[in-house]
Amino acid sequence: MYKLLLADDEGIVTDSLRFIIEKKFPDKCEIEVAKTGRQVIEMAEVFRPDIAFMDIQMPGINGIEAMKELKKSNSSIVLIIMSAYDKFDYAREAINLNVLDYLNKPFNKEMIVDVLNRAMAKIDELREKRSNELLIMEKMESVIPMIESGFIYSILFQENYGNEADKYRTLLGIEKTQGYMMIIEARGENDKEDTGPVGAGIRISPQYERIRELIKGRLNCIVGPLLSNKIICFVSVKDDSQDLSESASFIEQAKKLTGDLSEKTGTEFRIGIGPARPLRSLYESYSLALEALSFSEGQVVHANDLPKGHRMSADPSKRTESTAEVAKRYIEENYVKDISLDDVAGYAEVSPYYLSRIFKEETGETFMEYLTSLRMKKAIELMKDPEYSIKDICSEVGYADPNYFSRIFKKSEGVTPTEYREKILLKETR
């Protein structure tokens, strides 16, 4: 069945077309008629024609403009122009719109039958092409999980991985040169008999396909098979810097994923993320992701977030100084300088995202709140010494601009530095 739209403001034209079509192509066409350009556009949105016979000169919106709108909503529509005017004026527009043919009025029965046969053949060709594409997609949907699992297995078992990496890259359409590994781990339940990795794996095994769909829906990654209670995934990135810049947003997405998985399966999940590595060195990223899960009890943990030296002492109780304490010490030693969260994170050897989160959790303040509070305390101490001018104090506590320092001080203490110093002097004279 083909859907035909006949567009002409002359009823005798559309009636003639309908008569010819219904006689020569019985039961093959569903026909609708429009008399204006506006009707064409409105009708097409609901009717979705396969073929449109279009008059150029119609009231209101002309045929060319109406056809442009038809192409926007349905790029595969076959257009046939009808006109009583010389086609030269519209030839260029017709070519741009990929019009099948241009019929001069008056036309005869043979012309309509011929052009309609060609239009139907073109529609059949497009339908067959679309059908083949869908068939290929269906086949790929069943094959891709196997290919993705093979890719993950080759990373884990290192069996000729160097030679296979490029093949998998082509099969899976991996255009980027590096990536990182992600381990999604189902947790055991302490109040049930099926505790531990094996029990958790058995529990989620029947739900693997659903879990895979949830992962694919939330993150753009390659998903491997279920191994015990773990699903290993691969995320491609361009380079190391992109890995670091995206870690905060990716970790947030990973947190949402653990929530989705827990809600849909009734099992708690954790995620460990390794650092970016070249495709031929992904096992190292996997090892570090696994280590991150072993070292931390966090819901989502990135290997870059772990303090340096944690491999020598994976027991947190044996560490003498927390990440927040290291950061606080650095801030107290360097508050005079123009320091940033990145500077402190680099010193603590964790990512800025992790430091920001853990610092807030342990101190109750953000990095900037803590730094500003410390600088204000130091400024107040210096104000007690008349040898220091306000400008000197500004410089001594890490601010280059006295006006900015004054604004920050007033926001913190409720008065300007000058007013605060006058209060101190007034107290001393009493």
C-alpha positions as CSV (number, residue, x, y, z in Angstrom):
1,M,0.0,0.0,0.0
2,Y,1.2,3.5,-0.9
3,K,0.1,6.7,0.6
4,L,-0.5,9.5,-2.1
5,L,-1.1,13.2,-1.5
6,L,-2.6,15.1,-4.5
7,A,-2.1,18.8,-4.1
8,D,-3.8,21.2,-6.5
9,D,-6.3,24.0,-6.1
10,E,-8.2,22.9,-9.1
11,G,-10.6,20.1,-8.3
12,I,-10.7,18.9,-11.9
13,V,-7.0,18.1,-11.7
14,T,-7.1,16.1,-8.4
15,D,-10.3,14.3,-9.6
16,S,-8.6,13.3,-12.8
17,L,-5.5,12.1,-11.0
18,R,-7.6,10.1,-8.5
19,F,-9.6,8.5,-11.4
20,I,-6.5,7.4,-13.2
21,I,-4.7,6.1,-10.1
22,E,-7.7,4.1,-8.8
23,K,-8.3,2.5,-12.2
24,K,-4.7,1.6,-12.9
25,F,-3.6,0.8,-9.4
26,P,-6.7,-0.6,-7.7
27,D,-6.3,-1.4,-3.9
28,K,-2.7,-0.2,-4.0
29,C,-3.0,3.4,-3.0
30,E,-4.5,5.4,-0.2
31,I,-5.2,8.9,-1.4
32,E,-5.7,12.3,0.3
33,V,-6.3,15.7,-1.4
34,A,-5.1,19.2,-0.4
35,K,-6.0,22.5,-2.1
36,T,-3.5,24.9,-0.4
37,G,0.1,24.8,0.6
38,R,-1.0,25.1,4.3
39,Q,-3.3,22.0,3.9
40,V,-0.4,20.1,2.4
41,I,1.8,20.8,5.4
42,E,-0.8,20.1,8.0
43,M,-2.1,17.0,6.3
44,A,1.4,15.5,5.8
45,E,2.1,15.7,9.5
46,V,-0.8,13.2,10.1
47,F,-1.1,11.3,6.9
48,R,2.7,10.8,6.2
49,P,2.5,10.4,2.4
50,D,5.0,8.3,0.5
51,I,4.4,10.2,-2.8
52,A,3.1,13.7,-3.4
53,F,1.9,15.2,-6.6
54,M,2.4,19.0,-6.1
55,D,1.1,21.9,-8.1
56,I,3.5,24.9,-8.0
57,Q,0.9,27.7,-8.0
58,M,-1.4,27.3,-5.0
59,P,-3.1,29.8,-2.7
60,G,-1.1,31.0,0.2
61,I,2.1,29.0,0.6
62,N,3.2,28.0,-2.8
63,G,4.1,24.4,-3.9
64,I,7.9,24.9,-3.6
65,E,7.7,26.1,0.0
66,A,5.3,23.4,0.9
67,M,7.6,20.8,-0.5
68,K,10.5,22.1,1.5
69,E,8.4,21.6,4.6
70,L,7.5,18.1,3.5
71,K,11.1,17.2,3.1
72,K,11.9,18.5,6.6
73,S,9.4,16.1,8.2
74,N,9.9,13.2,5.8
75,S,13.1,13.2,3.8
76,S,12.3,10.0,1.9
77,I,9.0,11.3,0.4
78,V,8.9,11.1,-3.5
79,L,7.9,14.5,-5.0
80,I,6.3,15.0,-8.4
81,I,5.7,18.5,-9.6
82,M,2.7,19.5,-11.8
83,S,2.6,22.9,-13.5
84,A,1.0,24.7,-16.4
85,Y,4.1,27.1,-16.5
86,D,7.4,26.7,-18.1
87,K,9.5,24.5,-15.8
88,F,12.7,26.6,-16.3
89,D,11.7,29.0,-13.5
90,Y,11.5,26.1,-11.0
91,A,14.1,23.7,-12.3
92,R,16.8,24.8,-9.8
93,E,14.4,24.5,-6.8
94,A,13.2,21.1,-8.1
95,I,16.7,19.8,-8.4
96,N,17.5,20.9,-4.8
97,L,14.4,19.1,-3.5
98,N,15.4,15.9,-5.4
99,V,12.1,15.9,-7.3
100,L,11.4,12.7,-9.3
101,D,9.8,14.4,-12.3
102,Y,8.2,17.6,-13.6
103,L,4.9,17.2,-15.4
104,N,3.6,19.9,-17.7
105,K,-0.2,20.4,-17.7
106,P,-2.2,19.2,-19.4
107,F,-0.9,15.6,-18.8
108,N,-2.3,12.4,-20.1
109,K,-3.0,9.0,-18.5
110,E,0.3,7.4,-19.8
111,M,2.4,10.1,-18.1
112,I,0.7,9.6,-14.8
113,V,1.0,5.8,-14.9
114,D,4.7,6.0,-15.9
115,V,5.7,8.5,-13.2
116,L,3.7,6.6,-10.6
117,N,5.4,3.3,-11.5
118,R,8.8,4.9,-11.1
119,A,7.7,6.5,-7.8
120,M,6.5,3.2,-6.4
121,A,9.7,1.5,-7.5
122,K,11.7,4.1,-5.6
123,I,9.5,3.7,-2.5
124,D,10.0,-0.1,-2.8
125,E,13.7,0.3,-3.0
126,L,13.8,2.6,0.1
127,R,11.6,0.2,2.0
128,E,13.8,-2.8,1.1
129,K,16.9,-0.8,2.1
130,R,15.3,0.1,5.4
131,S,14.3,-3.4,6.0
132,N,17.8,-4.7,5.4
133,E,19.2,-2.1,7.7
134,L,16.8,-3.2,10.5
135,L,17.7,-6.8,9.8
136,I,21.4,-6.0,10.2
137,M,20.7,-4.1,13.4
138,E,18.8,-7.0,14.8
139,K,21.6,-9.4,14.0
140,M,24.2,-7.0,15.4
141,E,22.1,-6.6,18.6
142,S,22.6,-10.4,19.2
143,V,26.3,-10.4,18.1
144,I,27.6,-7.3,19.8
145,P,27.3,-8.6,23.4
146,M,29.4,-11.6,22.3
147,I,32.0,-9.3,20.7
148,E,32.0,-7.0,23.8
149,S,32.5,-10.0,26.1
150,G,35.3,-11.3,23.9
151,F,37.0,-7.9,24.1
152,I,36.8,-7.9,27.9
153,Y,38.0,-11.5,28.1
154,S,41.0,-10.6,25.9
155,I,41.9,-7.8,28.3
156,L,41.6,-9.9,31.4
157,F,43.4,-13.0,30.2
158,Q,45.9,-11.2,27.9
159,E,45.6,-13.8,25.2
160,N,47.2,-12.3,22.1
161,Y,45.6,-9.0,23.2
162,G,48.2,-6.9,21.4
163,N,47.3,-8.5,18.1
164,E,43.5,-8.6,18.8
165,A,43.1,-5.0,20.0
166,D,42.9,-3.4,16.6
167,K,40.4,-6.1,15.4
168,Y,38.1,-5.4,18.4
169,R,38.5,-1.7,17.9
170,T,37.2,-2.0,14.3
171,L,34.4,-4.4,15.2
172,L,33.1,-2.3,18.0
173,G,33.7,1.1,16.3
174,I,36.1,2.3,19.0
175,E,37.5,5.5,17.4
176,K,39.5,6.8,20.5
177,T,42.9,5.6,21.4
178,Q,42.6,5.1,25.1
179,G,40.1,4.2,27.8
180,Y,39.6,3.1,31.3
181,M,38.2,0.0,32.9
182,M,35.2,0.1,35.3
183,I,34.2,-2.8,37.6
184,I,30.5,-3.0,38.7
185,E,30.3,-5.2,41.8
186,A,27.2,-6.6,43.4
187,R,27.5,-6.7,47.2
188,G,26.6,-9.6,49.5
189,E,23.8,-9.3,52.0
190,N,24.8,-9.8,55.6
191,D,21.3,-10.8,56.8
192,K,20.9,-13.6,54.2
193,E,22.6,-17.0,53.7
194,D,23.7,-16.2,50.2
195,T,26.5,-13.9,51.3
196,G,29.8,-13.1,49.7
197,P,30.8,-12.7,46.0
198,V,29.5,-16.1,44.9
199,G,26.1,-15.6,46.5
200,A,25.7,-12.1,45.1
201,G,26.7,-13.4,41.6
202,I,24.1,-16.1,41.8
203,R,21.5,-13.6,42.9
204,I,22.0,-11.2,40.0
205,S,22.8,-13.8,37.3
206,P,19.1,-14.1,36.1
207,Q,19.0,-10.3,35.8
208,Y,22.2,-9.9,33.8
209,E,20.4,-8.8,30.6
210,R,18.4,-6.2,32.4
211,I,21.5,-5.0,34.3
212,R,23.4,-4.7,31.0
213,E,20.6,-2.6,29.5
214,L,20.7,-0.3,32.6
215,I,24.4,0.2,32.2
216,K,24.2,0.9,28.5
217,G,21.3,3.3,29.2
218,R,23.3,5.3,31.7
219,L,26.9,5.1,30.5
220,N,28.4,5.0,27.0
221,C,30.6,1.9,27.5
222,I,31.4,-1.6,26.4
223,V,29.9,-4.1,28.9
224,G,31.5,-7.5,29.6
225,P,30.0,-10.7,31.0
226,L,29.1,-11.4,34.6
227,L,32.2,-12.9,36.4
228,S,31.3,-14.0,39.9
229,N,29.7,-10.9,41.3
230,K,31.4,-8.4,38.9
231,I,30.6,-6.9,35.5
232,I,33.7,-5.4,33.8
233,C,33.2,-2.5,31.5
234,F,35.4,-0.4,29.2
235,V,35.0,3.4,28.6
236,S,36.9,5.0,25.7
237,V,38.6,8.4,26.0
238,K,40.9,10.5,23.8
239,D,43.7,11.0,26.2
240,D,44.7,11.1,29.9
241,S,43.7,14.8,30.3
242,Q,40.2,14.0,29.2
243,D,40.0,11.2,31.7
244,L,40.8,13.6,34.5
245,S,38.5,16.4,33.3
246,E,35.6,14.0,32.9
247,S,36.0,12.1,36.2
248,A,33.7,14.3,38.2
249,S,30.8,14.1,35.8
250,F,31.4,10.4,35.1
251,I,31.5,9.5,38.8
252,E,28.2,11.3,39.3
253,Q,26.7,9.3,36.4
254,A,28.2,6.1,38.0
255,K,26.5,7.0,41.3
256,K,23.2,7.3,39.6
257,L,23.8,4.0,37.9
258,T,24.3,2.2,41.3
259,G,21.0,3.7,42.4
260,D,19.3,2.5,39.3
261,L,20.7,-1.0,39.6
262,S,19.8,-1.2,43.3
263,E,16.3,-0.1,42.7
264,K,15.7,-2.5,39.8
265,T,17.4,-5.6,41.2
266,G,17.1,-5.2,44.9
267,T,20.9,-5.7,45.3
268,E,23.4,-3.1,46.4
269,F,26.2,-2.3,43.9
270,R,29.6,-0.6,44.0
271,I,31.8,0.7,41.2
272,G,35.6,0.9,40.9
273,I,37.1,3.0,38.1
274,G,40.7,2.7,36.8
275,P,42.8,5.4,35.2
276,A,42.9,5.9,31.4
277,R,45.5,3.7,29.6
278,P,46.3,2.9,25.9
279,L,44.1,0.1,24.5
280,R,47.1,-2.3,24.6
281,S,47.6,-1.6,28.4
282,L,44.1,-1.8,29.7
283,Y,44.9,-4.6,32.1
284,E,46.7,-2.1,34.3
285,S,43.5,0.1,34.4
286,Y,41.5,-3.0,35.3
287,S,44.0,-3.9,38.1
288,L,43.8,-0.5,39.6
289,A,40.0,-0.4,39.4
290,L,39.9,-3.7,41.3
291,E,42.4,-2.3,43.8
292,A,40.2,0.8,44.3
293,L,37.3,-1.5,45.2
294,S,39.5,-3.5,47.7
295,F,40.9,-0.4,49.3
296,S,37.8,1.7,49.7
297,E,34.3,1.1,51.0
298,G,32.9,4.0,48.9
299,Q,29.9,3.6,46.6
300,V,32.0,4.8,43.6
301,V,35.8,5.0,43.9
302,H,38.3,6.1,41.2
303,A,41.8,4.7,41.4
304,N,43.2,8.3,41.0
305,D,41.4,9.2,44.2
306,L,43.4,6.9,46.4
307,P,46.4,8.4,48.4
308,K,49.8,7.5,47.1
309,G,51.3,4.6,49.0
310,H,48.0,2.9,49.6
311,R,49.3,-0.3,47.9
312,M,51.9,-0.7,50.7
313,S,49.2,-0.4,53.3
314,A,45.7,-1.1,52.2
315,D,44.4,-1.0,55.7
316,P,43.1,2.5,56.3
317,S,43.6,2.1,60.1
318,K,47.4,2.0,59.5
319,R,47.5,5.4,57.8
320,T,48.7,8.2,60.0
321,E,47.1,11.1,58.2
322,S,43.9,11.4,56.3
323,T,43.6,13.1,52.9
324,A,41.7,16.1,54.5
325,E,44.4,16.5,57.1
326,V,47.1,16.5,54.4
327,A,45.1,19.2,52.5
328,K,44.6,21.3,55.7
329,R,48.3,21.2,56.4
330,Y,49.2,22.3,52.9
331,I,46.7,25.1,53.1
332,E,48.0,26.3,56.4
333,E,51.6,26.3,55.1
334,N,50.7,28.0,51.8
335,Y,47.6,30.3,52.4
336,V,49.8,33.3,51.6
337,K,50.2,32.1,48.0
338,D,47.6,32.1,45.3
339,I,46.6,28.4,45.8
340,S,43.8,26.6,44.1
341,L,41.9,23.3,44.7
342,D,44.0,21.7,41.9
343,D,47.2,22.7,43.7
344,V,46.1,21.1,47.0
345,A,44.8,18.0,45.2
346,G,48.1,17.7,43.4
347,Y,50.0,17.8,46.7
348,A,47.6,15.3,48.3
349,E,47.9,13.1,45.2
350,V,44.2,12.7,44.6
351,S,41.8,14.1,42.1
352,P,40.2,17.6,42.7
353,Y,36.8,16.0,42.6
354,Y,37.7,13.5,45.3
355,L,39.4,16.1,47.5
356,S,36.5,18.5,47.2
357,R,34.1,15.7,48.4
358,I,36.2,14.2,51.2
359,F,37.3,17.7,52.5
360,K,33.7,18.7,52.8
361,E,32.8,15.4,54.5
362,E,35.6,15.6,57.1
363,T,35.7,19.4,57.8
364,G,32.2,20.5,57.2
365,E,33.5,23.3,54.9
366,T,34.4,23.5,51.3
367,F,38.0,24.1,50.3
368,M,37.4,27.8,49.6
369,E,35.4,28.3,52.8
370,Y,38.2,26.8,54.8
371,L,40.9,28.9,53.0
372,T,38.9,32.1,53.4
373,S,38.3,31.5,57.1
374,L,42.0,30.8,57.7
375,R,43.0,33.9,55.9
376,M,40.5,36.1,57.8
377,K,41.8,34.7,61.1
378,K,45.4,35.5,60.1
379,A,44.3,39.0,59.0
380,I,42.7,39.7,62.3
381,E,45.9,38.6,64.1
382,L,48.0,41.0,62.0
383,M,45.6,43.9,62.6
384,K,46.6,43.9,66.2
385,D,50.1,45.0,65.1
386,P,50.1,48.7,64.1
387,E,53.3,48.2,62.1
388,Y,51.1,46.5,59.4
389,S,49.0,48.6,57.1
390,I,45.8,47.2,55.6
391,K,47.6,46.9,52.3
392,D,50.4,44.9,54.0
393,I,47.9,42.6,55.7
394,C,46.1,42.0,52.4
395,S,49.4,40.8,50.8
396,E,50.3,38.8,53.9
397,V,47.2,36.7,53.8
398,G,47.2,35.9,50.1
399,Y,45.2,38.7,48.4
400,A,46.7,40.8,45.6
401,D,43.8,43.3,45.4
402,P,43.1,45.3,48.6
403,N,39.6,46.2,47.4
404,Y,38.8,42.5,46.9
405,F,40.3,41.7,50.3
406,S,38.1,44.4,51.9
407,R,35.0,43.0,50.3
408,I,35.8,39.4,51.5
409,F,36.6,40.7,55.0
410,K,33.4,42.6,55.3
411,K,31.4,39.6,54.1
412,S,33.1,37.5,56.7
413,E,33.2,39.9,59.7
414,G,30.4,42.3,58.9
415,V,32.7,45.4,58.8
416,T,35.6,46.6,56.6
417,P,39.2,45.9,57.7
418,T,39.6,49.6,58.6
419,E,36.5,49.6,60.7
420,Y,37.6,46.4,62.4
421,R,41.0,47.9,63.2
422,E,39.4,51.0,64.7
423,K,37.4,48.8,67.0
424,I,40.5,47.1,68.2
425,L,42.2,50.4,68.9
426,L,39.1,51.7,70.6
427,K,39.2,48.7,73.0
428,E,42.9,49.1,73.7
429,T,42.4,52.8,74.7
430,R,39.6,52.1,77.2
